[in-house]
């Protein structure tokens, strides 16, 4: 089983009233939010690196 299948099964075990499709949707949406958050964090980090490199004095 894949990681997403394991998470779906865990969610179904915890909330038996959910259907499998609902559980898949919940897990997928959570993964998308996590990807978005990671991308934003990476973009912010890259922007800080560029800004710091631009402000660094050049050796003579």
Secondary structure, DSSP 8 states (H G I E B T S, - for coil): --HHHHHHHHHHHH-TTS-HHHHHHHHHHHHHHHHHHHHHHHHHHHHHHHHHHHHS----
